[in-house]
Amino acid sequence: MCVFCKIVKGELPAKVVYEDEKVMAFHDINPQAPIHILVIPKEHIETLNDLEEKHKELIGHIFLVIKKIAEELGIAQSGYRVLVNCNRDGGQEIYHLHFHLLGGKPLGPMVCR
């Protein structure tokens, strides 16, 4: 079982900031910004590539949860970044789909080429 599934089941500790029947959000243990929250579906989906039509509502829900958390943490107006890594070359380390919510300081531009 993956580490995020263990967190969802309560087998590993996490500093949870949001939870409902579909998703969980908690502080990253290795933060890359003053605010670094991971938002995960409770359903084990390994990568972005494993999403199916049936997940459309879930993904929309995740983004609404991210917006709510950003508002609650006071970064909605100043700005934040949402990042998803996919597979090894994309930087994914834990193979359970997760969204990084980063904020709390100027993050600077991302260089996309």
C-alpha positions in Angstrom: 0.0 0.0 0.0 1.3 3.5 -0.9 2.2 6.1 1.7 -0.7 8.3 0.8 -3.2 5.4 1.1 -1.8 4.8 4.5 -2.4 8.4 5.5 -6.0 8.2 4.2 -6.6 5.0 6.3 -5.1 6.7 9.4 -2.1 4.3 9.5 0.4 7.2 9.1 0.2 10.6 10.7 -0.3 13.8 8.7 -1.2 17.4 9.5 -4.5 17.4 7.8 -6.0 20.8 6.7 -9.1 19.4 4.8 -10.9 16.1 4.4 -14.2 15.0 2.9 -15.5 11.7 1.4 -13.5 12.2 -1.8 -10.2 14.0 -0.9 -7.7 14.7 1.8 -5.3 17.7 2.1 -2.3 17.9 4.4 1.0 19.7 4.9 3.9 18.4 2.8 6.7 17.0 5.1 9.3 18.6 2.9 7.8 22.0 2.1 9.1 23.9 -0.9 7.3 27.1 0.1 6.0 28.6 3.4 2.6 27.0 2.5 2.9 23.6 0.8 -0.2 21.5 0.9 -0.7 18.2 -0.8 -4.3 17.5 -2.1 -5.0 13.9 -2.9 -8.0 11.8 -4.0 -8.8 9.2 -1.5 -9.1 6.7 -4.4 -5.7 5.3 -5.3 -5.0 6.7 -8.8 -1.3 6.3 -9.6 -0.7 9.1 -12.1 -2.4 11.8 -14.2 -2.2 9.3 -17.0 -4.5 6.9 -15.1 -7.4 9.3 -15.0 -10.6 8.1 -16.7 -13.9 9.8 -17.8 -15.4 8.7 -14.5 -12.9 11.0 -12.6 -14.1 14.2 -14.2 -16.2 15.2 -11.2 -13.5 14.2 -8.8 -10.9 16.4 -10.5 -13.3 19.4 -10.6 -13.9 18.8 -6.9 -10.2 18.8 -6.1 -9.7 22.2 -7.7 -12.6 23.6 -5.7 -11.0 22.2 -2.6 -7.7 23.8 -3.6 -9.5 27.2 -4.0 -11.1 26.8 -0.6 -7.8 25.9 1.2 -6.0 28.8 -0.5 -8.8 31.2 0.8 -8.6 29.7 4.3 -4.8 29.9 4.4 -4.9 33.6 3.2 -3.1 33.1 -0.1 -6.0 33.3 -2.5 -5.5 37.0 -3.2 -1.7 37.2 -3.1 -1.4 34.2 -5.3 -0.4 30.5 -5.3 0.7 27.8 -7.6 -0.8 24.3 -8.2 1.5 21.7 -9.5 1.1 18.1 -10.6 4.1 15.9 -11.4 3.5 12.8 -13.7 5.9 9.9 -13.8 9.6 9.8 -13.2 10.8 12.3 -15.8 8.0 14.7 -14.5 9.4 14.5 -11.0 6.7 12.2 -9.5 8.1 10.4 -6.4 4.9 9.0 -4.8 2.7 7.1 -7.3 -0.6 8.3 -6.0 -2.0 11.3 -7.9 -1.4 14.5 -5.8 -1.7 18.2 -6.3 0.9 20.6 -4.7 -0.6 23.9 -3.5 2.3 26.3 -3.0 2.2 29.8 -1.7 3.0 32.2 1.1 5.8 34.0 -0.8 6.5 35.3 -4.3 7.2 32.1 -6.3 8.5 33.8 -9.4 7.8 32.8 -13.0 8.0 29.2 -14.1 10.0 28.7 -17.2 8.1 26.5 -19.7 9.8 25.7 -22.9 
